[in-house]
Amino acid sequence: MSTSETPGNPGASAGAPPSKPARKGLGTLKKVAVLLVAAPILLFAAYTWLTLHWSYSRGSRAGFVQKFSERGWVCKTWEGELAIVNMPGSLQQVFPFTVRDEAVVKKINELMGKRVALTYEQHQGVPTSCFGETEYFVVDVVEIGP
């Protein structure tokens, strides 16, 4: 060992200040912070995707579309109501529904005022009304005879 080297830092001269130790903790802190921000966003996105692509139930309802309109301030969705009349003279039930497919929107608009059968999928737990105001998403519509 030469006289200019210090025992704890070989190669450093005696008059030079000791070099700063590497900050390993700062890199780890940044990774943890990114993980704490990204993990909830990714979990929310995965949950939203799951609720929109996995249906709780499927079915059909028959009746007359009595209301159908595009609504929303930012997220425009097609919302409607199907009037279901079980027996002549009885009170009607109202089935609220959402349509996301433009081809189905066009078919419903063409069949307004006629008796139709709506095929729907029920998606429970959709986290925001931006995808639709109801949990019933219509996927097809067919006209039924009088």
Buried (B, 14 or more C-beta within 10 A) or exposed (E): EEEEEBEEEEEBEEEEEEEEEEEEEEEEEEEEEEEEEEEEEEEEEEEBEEBBEEBEEEEEBBBBBEEBEEEEEEEEBBBBBBEEBEEEEEEEEEBBBBBBEEEBBEBBEEBEEEBBBBBBBEBEEBEEBEBBBBBBBBBEBEEEEE
